[in-house]
Amino acid sequence: MALKLYNSKTRTKQDFAPIDPARVRMYVCGPTVYDFAHIGNARPVVVFDTLYRLLRLNYGADHVIYARNITDVDDKINARAREENVPIADITARTTDQFHADMAALNALPPDVEPRATGHIAQMIAMIESLIARGHAYAADGHVLFHVPSMPDYGRLSGRNVKEMLAGARVEVAPYKRDEMDFVLWKPSDDQTPGWNSPWGYGRPGWHIECSAMSLAHLGETFDIHGGGIDLIFPHHENELAQSACANGPGTFAKFWMHNGYLMVDGKKMSKSEGNFRTVRQLLDKAPGEALRLQILSTHYRQPFDWTDAGTREVKTVLDHWYRLVDGVTADAADIPATVRAALEDDLNTPLAIAEMHRLAHAAGQGAPDAARQLRAGGEFLLGLFGMTADQWLHWQPPGKALDEAAIQARIDARIAARKAKNFKEADRIRDELVAQGIQLEDGPTGTLWKVLS
C-alpha cells in the first residue's frame, strides 16, 4: 500500500510522495545538550527512527537523508556551566556523548547528518539579514526580532489565533518590540556568555532561527518531513515555518509536519516536583533498551503515552518469548511480513504492527513454516528489535552488575543430576535458590534455559 502520514499542517492523513524519490529528506528537532535525556526526549527519537527505517526500505538507504540537530548554544546550557563552574564546551561535549550512548541503547540508528548550532552561526546571520532586507525583521537595542504581523498567515501550523498564542506562550515584554508577539532572532551577549560578532553587535542566536538555518544548510529550502514532539508545534515550529517561508519564499520549507503526542509517567505530567521524572539512563539501569523501545512503540505516536514500570515488565516478558522464537534464525528484507509493513505504512501504526508480530509469534510457536523468520525480519528491519542473541537478551543485567554465568550453569547441572537421581527435593531447592538470586529456570525439550527475572 502507499505510505500515508498524518500531516499536522493540513490536519489530515495524506499519501506521502517525496519531492525527489532519489533524495527523501527528513529533519527532526534534536536535544538541547545540558543534561541527561529523559524518556520524553526519547519518544521522538524512537518514533522517527522507525519512520527512517521504513523510508529506507521503501526508497533505498542511499536515497534517504535524515537530519537531527544538536542545540549546543542555549541559556539552559549557560546556566548549567555556571552551576558547575566549567567551560560550556565541557557541558555540551559530555551531555552529547551521554545522549548518543542512550539513544544507541534504544537501538536507534544515527542520523545521516547531525548539525550543531554552533557550527552554523554564519548561516543564521545570513538568514537574519535576508529577513531584515525583506521587511520581516528589525534590529532594536542590540536585538533582532521577527515582526509577526509581517506574515499574514502566521499561526497556520498550530491553528491558533493571536489571542490563543499570547495565552499559550511566555511572551517577553520589552520596550524595543514593535508587537508583543515579535520573537527574538538575535540577542546580545555579555563577556560571560557565548557570543559571536554580527552586524548587530556581539551576541548569539535565538532558539528558533537555529533549526531554520540548519535545515536549509543540509536539506535545502524545501524538504519532505519535519518532525518533533507536539510540545514544539508552538512556538518553535510555528516560528521556524515563519522564518523560513519569509526568508526563502512562500510555499517553501517542510511539506509534511509530524508530531508525536505528550508523555506522562504514572498518569501524571512528568516533572521533578511530582517525583516521577525519568531519565533514559535511569531506565536503562532497570531494563534493556529494546524493552524501552518496544514500550514506546506500543502506543500510536500521535496519542498521549503513559509510561509505567509495569509496562516495562510486560514488554520485557514479550521480548523474552520472541527472542526464544528467533534464536538462531536468520532473515533478510525479503522476509519482512507484509502485514507489519502495511501497518507502519498506515501512519506508523505501531500498535497494529506489534499485534501482527504477536500473531507471527503464535504461529512460530505452533511450528508454522517461515513464521519465525518473518518475526525476526519484522523486528530487525522495521521495529528496531533483535539486536542481541537470545542468550545475551535473557541473561541481560544492569550496567555494573555482572552475573557469574559459569556458577549458574554449575547449579543447573547439579539440579539436572538431582532430577536424574530422582532427588526432587534437592532439585527444587536448587531451583528456589536460583530464583532467590533473580534467576528463573525453564525446562524444555532442548534442555534447561535460564533468564534474569524482570
N, C-alpha and C positions, 0 to 999 in steps of 0.2 A: 504494500500500500504506500501511498505518498506520505511523506513526513508532514505532519500537521503540528503546529506550535501555537500556543496562545500568545497573542501579541498584546502586551499591556497598552500599547498606543491606540489600537483600534478596539480593544476590549472584546476581541473575537478570536476564535481558533481559525487559523488560516493555513492553507497549503504553503509549505516552505519551498521557495525557489530561489537559490542563491543568485546574486548579481553575476557572478562568474563561477561556474561549477569547477573550474580548474583552480580557483583560489577562494575558497569559502572562508570568510573571516568572522571571528568572534572575539569580543572584548568583554572581560568580566572585571569588575572592581575588586582589587585585592586588598591586603591588610595594611593598616597603619601600624608600623612596627615599633611598638614601645613596650609590649608585654606579651605573655603567652596568649596564643589564640584560644578563644573559648568555643564551646560547641556551636554557638550561633554563627561564629565565623566559619566553622567547618561545613555548615549545611550548604552554602552556595558552592564551595569547593567541590563537594561530593556531587551535587546536582549537576553542575556544569561540566564536571569531569565525565559524568555519564553521557551527557549530550555530546561532548567531544568525541567519546568512543564511538557513538552512533554515527556522527558526521564522518569520522574517519572510515568507518565501514562502508557508508553509502557513497562517499566521493573519493576515497583513497587517502591514505595517511599523508601523502606528499601534497595533497591539494587542500588541506585544512590548516589555517593559521589561527592559533588560539593565543591571545594576548591577555595576560593578567598582571596588573601593575603592582608595584611596591610603593606605598606612600612613605617616604623617608624624610619628609620635611613637614612638620606639623607642630602645633602648640603643645599637644599631649607629649610628644617626644621631647620637646624642650623642657617641659615641666619634669619629666622623669629624669632627664640628665641632671637637672638642678638638684633633685631629691638625692640622687646617688653621688653627686659631685664627680661626675665622669664626663668625658667628651661625648657629644651627641653621636658621633660615629660609632662609639663603643656600644651604645644602646641599640642603634639600628642594625649593626652587624650581628650582635648576639641574638636579638629577637627575630631577625630574618632567618638565621640558622635554625632557631627553635621552630619557627613556622614551617620551614621546609621539611624538617625531620618529622613533625607531627602530621603534616599532610601526606608525606610518603608512607607513614604508618597506616594511614587510611586507604592506602593503595591508589592514591590519586596520581595520575600522570603529570609530570611537569609541563607547564605551558610551553608553546613553541617560542614565545617571546615574553620576557618578564622585565619590562621597562621600569626604571626607578625615576621618581620625580626629580631628584637632584641632578640626573643626567639629561634633563630636558628643559632646563631653565631658559635657554636661548629660544626654544620653540614657543614657550609660554609667553615670553616677552614679545615675540613676533606676532602671535595671535592677539595679544592685548593691543598692540599698535594697530593691527588691522581693524579691531573693533572700534577703537577711537576714530580712525580715519573714516569708518562707515557710519559714524554717528550713534553707535550703540554703547559707547563707554566714555567716561570722562575722568580726568585727573583732578584731585582735590585734596589739599592738605597732606601731601605725601602718599595718598592712596590713589588707586584707580578703581572705579566702580562700574559695574554693568548697569545701564539705565533700563530697568524693566519696562517702563511704558514705551520704549522704542520698539518693542516686539509685540505687536497687537495680539498674537495668539499665545502669549506666554501663559502657561498653565494647562496646555492641551494634553500633555503627557499624564499628569497626575489627575486631571479632570477637576481641578479646584479653581474657584474664583478668587479674586484678590482678598476678599474678607476671610475666606476659609484659610488661605495661605498665611495671612497675618496671624490668625488664631493658632495655626499649627506650627509656626516657626518661631524660633528665638530671634526676633528681628532686632538687630543692633540699632539703637537710636544714636545718631551722630549728626552734628550740625552741618557737616560737609556733604551730606546726602541730598540729592535733588528730590528723591522719592523714598519713602520709608521701606519699600520693597527692594531697592537697589542693593546689590551684593558685591562683595569685595573680590577684585581680580588680583590686586597687588597691594601690599601693605608695608609700611616702614619697619625696619629692624633697628634695635639699639646695638651697642657694642657687645652685649652678652648673648645676642640672639643670631642664629644663622641668617645670612643675607647675601645678596648679590647686587652688583651695580646694575642700574637700569636707567632709562630716560627719566624716571620719576624719583630717582634717588636710591640709596642703599635700602634694600628691602627683600621681601620674599613673596611667593605667590599665595593666593587664596587656594583653598582646597579644590574647588570645582574646576578651575582652569587647568589643573594638573592632568586630569583624565582626558579632557578635550584635546590637549596638546599631545599627550602620549598616544592616544588612539589615532590621531591624524598622522603622526610620525610613522606609525607601524602598520596601519590598516588603510590609510587614505581618507579622503573627505567623506566617503560613504562606504559603509560596510554592512554585513548581513545581520549580526546579532549583537546586542548589548545586554549583558546580564548582571544580576546582583540581587541583594535582598530587598524585600518590599519596603523596608525602612529607608532605603536610599532613593525611592522614587521622588520624594520631595524632602528637602530641596535639591539634593545633589544631582540626581539625574535630570530633573527639570532644568536646572541651571546649566548642566553640561549641554543639553539639547539647545538651549537658548544661545549660549556662547558659540557653539559650533555652527549652527544654522545661520547665525548672523555674521559670522566671520567668513564662512565658505559659500553661503548662498542658500536660498530656500530649497527644501527638499533633500538637503544633504544630511549626513550623519547616519544613525542606525535605522535599518528597515524594520527589524523586529526588536522589541523590548521584552525581556523576560525577567520575571521577579519571583523568587521563592518566598513562601509565607513566613510569618513570625515563628519564633521558637519560644516555648515555655519550658519550665522544669517543674515537675510535680504539680502541674496545673496552675502555676503562677508565673508571672513575668520573672525572668532570671535577673537577679540583682544580688550584690553582696549584702545589702541590708536585709534581704529575705533569707540569707544563708543558703541559697540554692545556686550560687554561681559555680559553674563547672568549666574548667579549662580542659582542652583536649588532652593535655599532658596528665592531668589528674585521672581522667577516664581511662587512658592507656595504661595506667597502673593497676587497673581492675579487669580489663578485658582487652583482647587483641583488636587491632584497628579494623579488621574486616567485620567484626561484630558491630562496632560503632557505625561503620559504613552501611551495613545492611539495615541497621535500625533507622538510620536517617532515610534510607530509600523506602522504608515500609510505609511511609506517608507520602501522598502525592505532593510534589514540590510546591504547588500553589496553595496548599492547605496549611493552616497552623499546625505545628508539630509539638507534641508534649513529650519531653524527654523524661524517662523514668529508669531507675535501676532495674526494676522488674522487666522492663522492655529489653534491656541489655541481656539479662539472663535468658530470656526467651529466644532471642536471635542467636545467642551463643549455642543453645541446645539445638536449634535448627541447623546451624552450620556444623555442629558435631556430626549430625546424621548425614548431611550432604557430603562432607569430607570423606566419610567412610565409603559412601557410594561411588565416589570418583577416584578413590585411591588406586593408583597405577593405571588410570585411564588417560589416554591422550586424545586430543581433539584439535581440529583446525576450523577456520572460518566457515568452511562448507557444512560443518555440523551444527552451526548456530540454529536453534529451533525457530521456525517461522513465527510461532505464536508469541515467543518472548520478544522477538524483533518487532512484530506488529504492535504489541502493547507499548513499547517505547516509542514507536513512530506515531502513536496517538498521544501527542503532547506529553511525552515522557511519563506514561502511566506505569510507574514502577510498582505500585501495589498489584496491578494486574500481571505484570511481568513476574513478580515474585510468586503469585498464585500459580502461574504456569510452571515455574520452577518446582513448586511443591507437587504439581501433577506429574512432572517428569521424575521427581524423586520417588514418588509412589510407584510409578511404572518400573523404574530401575530396581526398586526393592522387590518387585514381583518378577524380575528377570526379563523384562521386555527388551528385545533387541534394540540397540542403539540409544536407549534412554539415558544411560549413564554418560555416554559420550556427548549427547545433546545437553545434558545437565551441566557438564563441565564447560562446554563451549558457550552456553548462555551466560554462565557466571564469569568465565575467564575473559571473554571478548566484549561483553556488554555491561555487566553489572560490577566488574572490577573485583571479582572474588577468586578464590583458589590460588592465591599467591604462595601457599606453603604446601608441603607434603602433609599427608594425613597425620603422620607421627608428630611433625612439628606443631600442627594445629592442636591435636588432642593433648599434647604434652606442654602446651604453652604455659609460661609462668611470667608474672610481672617482672619488669626490669630489676636486676639486682637480686632476684630470688631464684637460685638455681637448684633444681632437684637432682638427687643422686640417682640417675636412671639405672645404673648397674645394681644399686641396692634394692630398688623397687623390683627389678626383674628377678633378683635373687629371692625376694619374698614371694613373688608369683610362682617361681619354680618350686619353692618349698610348699606352697599351697597345692600345686598340681600333684606333687609327690604325696602329700597327705590325703588327697582325694583318691589317688590310686590305691593307697593303703587302707581306704575306707575309714580314715580317721577324720570324719566330717567335722567333729568338734574343733580340731586343730585348724582345719581348712577355714572354718567360719571365723575362728579367732584371728587368723592372718588377714582375712578379708576385712574384718572390722577394724583391725589395727591400721590398715592402709586407708580406709575411709576416714578414720580419725586424723590422718595426715593429709586429707584432701584428695585422696586418690580413689577413683571408682573403677572397679573391675567389671568387665563384660565378657562373659563366656559365649563363644560362638563356634560354629563348625570348623573354623580355621585356627582355633586356639583361644587364648585369653588376651584380650586387649585391655589397656588401661588408659584413663584420661584424667585430667585435672578437673575437679569439681568446680562448677561455676560459682 
